[in-house]
Amino acid sequence: MVKFRLYYDKDKETEWLNQLSDEGYAMKNFFAGFYEFEPCEKGEWRYQIDIGQGFGRVNSSYKEFMNEMGVEIVACWGPWVTMRKKTADGEFELYTDVDSQIGQYKKISLLFKIALIVELLGFIYELYIGFQYPAGFAFAMMIAAFIVVFANMLIRTDRIIAELKERKGETVKRYNGRQISPLIPAGFLVNSIALLGMDHIPTAIRGVMLLIAVALIIAGAVVTAIRRKR
């Protein structure tokens, strides 16, 4: 069985993989958003996701340490390492103390900060190209959608770090970051598709798509503003 998903939240991804294991499907491979599953006994495996030492690989000492713990590395993609352990072999927690959890989320926060910088540079470049070729504006809108997604993940990760520090007993300035409504990136994507299809989509349909895009962006801005007031 193959399923397609795009996850930027490793906690939600872990929850999803464990849920499928409980249903009798064990993930055995991953490539570019495509998850491959094989039948297993219900709840046979527990999954965890970690950040590796490089992109698409783990070093030998890391792999040996996991093997000693009875942990199998299933897939490495980018900085993410997906691993599993037999449920019968006991609890599977990578980071059990608060300090190590904070350390892990700080790595994740840094990862999203780097991704944001790269996407912002790409956005500026595509805007510049857009003044020469209309397709540049379409790609700029597409990148803008990813910028919002990465910004939301950075906000969520920093909030988790603040909560962990409070649990540890540290005095932390209240974190007031509010996530941006997903309606906004949805609007950017619809706008991008309309611009890319300029020569192929009928004018009337493209006009409707642009109106939908504007409506989504405005609605998303309103929802985000309401969240901030709360």
C-alpha positions in Angstrom: 0.0 0.0 0.0 1.3 3.5 -0.9 0.0 6.7 0.5 1.0 10.3 -0.3 1.4 12.9 2.4 3.3 16.1 2.8 4.2 16.6 6.5 6.1 19.5 8.0 5.2 18.6 11.5 7.1 15.6 12.7 4.8 15.1 15.7 1.7 14.8 13.5 3.6 12.5 11.1 4.7 10.3 14.0 1.1 10.1 15.3 -0.1 9.2 11.8 2.5 6.4 11.4 1.6 4.9 14.8 -2.1 5.1 14.0 -1.6 3.1 10.8 0.5 0.6 12.7 -2.4 0.2 15.1 -4.6 -0.5 12.0 -2.2 -3.2 10.7 0.0 -1.3 8.3 3.8 -0.8 8.9 5.7 1.9 7.0 8.7 0.3 5.3 9.9 3.0 2.8 9.6 6.7 2.0 10.4 8.8 -1.1 9.3 12.4 -1.9 6.0 12.3 0.0 5.2 8.7 -0.9 4.9 6.3 2.0 5.1 2.6 1.4 3.3 0.3 3.8 3.2 -3.5 4.3 0.8 -5.5 6.4 1.7 -6.2 10.0 0.0 -7.2 13.2 -2.1 -4.4 14.7 0.1 -2.2 16.9 3.2 -4.3 16.1 5.5 -1.2 15.6 6.0 2.1 17.3 7.5 4.9 15.2 9.6 7.9 16.0 11.2 10.7 13.9 14.5 12.3 14.6 16.9 14.8 13.0 20.0 13.1 11.6 23.6 14.4 11.4 23.3 15.1 7.6 21.0 15.1 4.7 19.6 11.7 3.7 22.0 9.7 5.8 23.0 8.8 9.4 26.5 8.1 10.6 27.7 4.7 11.7 27.8 5.4 15.4 24.2 6.7 15.3 23.1 3.6 13.5 25.0 1.3 15.9 23.5 3.0 18.9 20.0 2.5 17.5 20.6 -1.1 16.7 21.7 -1.7 20.3 18.4 -0.3 21.4 16.5 -2.6 19.1 15.6 0.3 16.8 15.3 -0.1 13.0 16.0 2.9 10.8 13.3 2.8 8.1 14.1 5.8 6.0 16.2 8.9 5.8 14.9 11.9 3.8 16.6 15.3 4.0 17.4 15.9 7.7 14.6 13.6 8.9 15.2 10.0 10.1 12.2 7.7 10.5 12.7 4.7 12.7 10.7 2.0 14.4 10.8 -0.5 17.3 8.8 -3.5 18.1 6.0 -2.6 20.6 6.7 -5.9 22.4 10.2 -4.7 23.2 8.9 -1.8 25.4 8.5 1.9 25.3 10.0 3.8 22.4 10.9 7.4 23.3 13.9 9.1 21.8 14.0 12.1 24.2 12.7 11.4 27.7 14.0 14.4 29.6 13.0 18.0 29.1 16.6 19.2 28.3 16.9 16.7 25.4 13.5 17.6 24.1 14.3 21.3 24.1 17.6 20.5 22.3 15.7 18.6 19.6 13.1 21.3 19.0 15.9 23.9 18.8 17.4 21.9 16.0 14.0 21.8 14.3 13.5 25.6 14.8 16.9 26.2 13.2 16.0 24.0 10.3 12.8 26.0 9.6 14.7 29.3 10.0 17.1 28.2 7.3 14.2 27.0 5.1 12.5 30.4 5.6 15.6 32.3 4.5 16.0 30.2 1.4 12.4 30.6 0.5 12.5 34.3 1.0 15.5 34.6 -1.3 13.6 32.5 -3.9 10.5 34.7 -3.5 12.5 37.9 -4.1 14.2 36.4 -7.2 10.9 35.2 -8.7 9.4 38.6 -8.2 12.3 40.1 -10.1 11.8 37.6 -12.9 8.1 38.3 -12.9 8.7 41.8 -14.2 10.2 40.2 -17.3 8.2 36.9 -17.6 4.7 36.6 -16.0 5.4 33.1 -14.9 7.8 34.6 -12.3 4.9 36.0 -10.4 3.2 32.6 -10.4 6.2 30.9 -8.9 6.5 33.8 -6.4 3.0 33.1 -5.2 3.8 29.4 -4.9 6.9 30.1 -2.9 4.8 32.5 -0.7 2.6 29.6 0.2 5.6 27.6 1.4 6.8 30.7 3.4 3.6 30.8 5.3 3.7 27.0 6.0 7.3 27.2 7.3 6.5 30.3 9.3 3.6 28.5 11.0 5.9 25.5 11.8 8.5 27.9 13.3 5.9 29.6 15.4 4.6 26.2 16.6 8.1 24.9 17.4 9.1 28.0 19.3 5.9 27.7 21.3 6.7 24.1 22.2 10.2 25.2 23.3 8.7 27.9 25.5 6.3 25.4 27.1 9.1 22.9 27.8 11.2 25.6 29.4 8.2 26.5 31.6 7.9 22.8 32.5 11.5 22.9 33.5 10.8 25.7 35.9 12.4 28.5 33.9 10.8 31.9 33.7 9.9 32.5 30.1 8.5 35.5 28.5 4.9 34.6 27.4 5.0 33.4 23.8 2.3 35.3 21.8 3.0 34.0 18.3 -0.1 33.2 16.4 -0.2 30.9 13.4 -1.4 32.2 10.1 -4.6 30.8 8.7 -4.1 28.1 6.0 -6.6 29.9 3.9 -3.8 32.4 3.0 -1.4 29.9 1.4 -4.4 28.2 -0.2 -5.2 31.5 -1.9 -1.6 31.9 -3.0 -1.6 28.5 -4.6 -4.9 29.1 -6.5 -3.5 32.4 -7.7 -0.3 30.7 -8.8 -2.3 28.0 -10.8 -4.4 30.7 -12.5 -1.3 32.6 -13.5 0.5 29.5 -14.8 -2.5 28.6 -16.8 -2.8 31.9 -18.5 -2.4 30.5 -22.0 -4.4 27.3 -21.3 -7.3 28.1 -19.0 -10.3 30.0 -20.4 -10.4 33.7 -19.4 -13.7 33.3 -17.6 -12.5 30.4 -15.5 -9.2 32.1 -14.8 -11.1 35.2 -13.6 -13.2 33.0 -11.2 -10.0 31.4 -9.9 -8.4 34.8 -9.2 -11.6 35.9 -7.4 -11.5 32.7 -5.3 -7.8 33.3 -4.5 -8.4 36.9 -3.4 -11.4 35.7 -1.2 -9.3 33.0 0.4 -6.5 35.5 1.2 -8.8 38.1 2.6 -10.7 35.4 4.7 -7.4 34.1 5.9 -6.2 37.5 6.9 -9.4 38.1 8.9 -9.2 34.7 10.6 -5.5 35.4 11.5 -6.4 38.9 12.9 -9.2 37.4 15.1 -6.7 34.8 16.4 -4.3 37.6 17.4 -7.0 39.6 19.2 -7.7 36.5 21.3 
